[in-house]
């Protein structure tokens, strides 16, 4: 049931995003668009509540509960960024907006990578917090090994993002010769 709900939440996220942007750019209803986009966090609240109820009803904590925590962490830390990222591209493609501008070279690119890493680190820390809460919630009576494995995966995710950001800092990509 949890995996199905995660899939429903993910599909719901993209459906709400598409509907919100369609209302903004094609229907010219920016306020309604904002209202639709503000419904997206309700999906995470629903997933959180259902996961807690599932554990409360005696379900053995397993990878599905860990995945739910990771999904919520991503949505909280990177959901707004994802919406903005898609919005800029849709505005450019369909509404004559400015082209997306991600720095490509040097210090600006390194700063960008550190900001992205910070978002991923926040997502991982939120997920780890939710996982720890689930471990305490289940207590010593349940097998929480799978939740602890998810916490280790989040530490790995943090390490990967720091390595990527450090690589852009230590070995900055240089602008090609003759580029404007």
N, C-alpha and C positions, 0 to 999 in steps of 0.2 A: 504494500500500500504506500509506503514512504517513497519508493522509487517512482511510482506512478505520479505521486503528488509533486515530486521534484521535477519530473518531465512536464507536468501540467503548469507548474510555476514558471519554468523556463519558456515554454511556448507562450504562456500568458504574458511574460515580460516582453517578448518580441511583438506579440499582437498589440499590446497596449502602446508600445513604442511606435509601431507603424500607424496605429490609429491616431495617436497624439500628433505625430508629424504630418499625417494626412490632413488632420483638422487644422493644423497650423499653416501649412503651405498651399494646400489645394482648396480647402473649404474657407480659408481666411478667417478662422475662428480661434485666435490665439488664447483667449481665456479658457475656452472649452478644452483646448489642447493641454494647457497647464493642468486643468482638473483631471484629465485622463492620465497624464504622466504622473500626477501625484498619487494615483491609485496603485502604482507599481509596488511601493513598500508594503501594501496590504498583503501581497503575495507572500512575502517573507514572514510576516506576522502569522499568516495562516499556516505556513510550513512549520514554523517554530511551535505553534500551539499543538498542531497535530502530532509532531514528533514527541513533544512532552507528554501528551495524552497516551501515545503508543507506549512510551517507557513506563508511565504511571500504571498502565493496565497490565504490566508484567512482561512486556516484550523483552527478549534478550537483546541487549545492545550489540549491534553488529555494524558492518560497513555502511549500511543504508543510513543509520543515524549519524555516522561520521560524515557521510556525503552531504546530508542535510545541513550539518553545521558548517561545512566548507562552502556550500552554496549560499547560505545566509551571510557568511563572512564576506564572500565575493560581492554579493549584492549590496551590502551595507557600505563596503569600502570602495568599490569600483562601479557600482550601479549608476551613480550620477555622472561619473566620468564617461562611462559607456554611452549614456544618453546624449551627453554633450558631443562626444566624438561622432556619433551617428548624425546628430542634428546638423553639425557643421557640414558634413558631406552631403546630406540631403539638400540643405539650403544652397550649397554650391551647385549641385547637379540639377536641381529642379526649380530653384527660386532665384537664380542669379546672384547668390551670395558669394562672398570672397572664397578663394580656394583655401583648403586646409593648410595650415602652416605648422609643420613639425620641424624643428631645427634639425639640420642634417650633419653639421660639422662643429668641431671644436668644443669650447666650453658650453655654449648654449645646448648642444646635444647632450653633453654630460649632465647638465642640470636637469634636462628633460628626463633622462634615464633615472636620475636619483628621485625625481618626483614620482615616476612610474613605480620604481622600487618601493618607495614609501607607501604608495597605495596598496601594493601587493603585500607588504609587510603588515600593514593595518588589517588587511583581509585575513591573513594568516593568524594574527594575534586574536582577532575577533573569533575566528573559528576555534582556535585553541582554548579561548575562554569558554565558549559554548560547550566544547568537548569536555573541559574540566568540570563545568557545571553538571553535565550529564553524568560524568563519573561519580561526582559527589551525590547526585540525585539517586542514582542506582545503588550506591553504597557498596559495602563489602559483600552483599548477597548475590551480586550478579557478576558475570564475566565481562570486564571492561577492557580486555586486551585489544579489541579491534578499535576502540575509541582512542586508546593510548597510541596505537599504530598511526592513526590519523594525525595525532599531535606530532609525532615524529616526521610525518610527511610534510606538515606545515613548517617545521624547522628546516627541512630540506628546501622547501619553496622559498623561505626567507634567504637561505644561503645562496641559492641560484640567482635571486634578484640582486643581492648585494654584489655577487661576482660580476654580473652583467654591468651594473652601474660602475663598479670599480674599473672594469675593463675600458669603459668609455672615458673614465677620468684619467687613467694611466696611459692609455693608448688612444688619444682622441683621433677621430676620423678627420682627415685633412681635406680641405676643399681642393678639387682637381685643379691643376695648373690651367689657366685660361678661362676658368669658370667665372661668371659674373657674380 
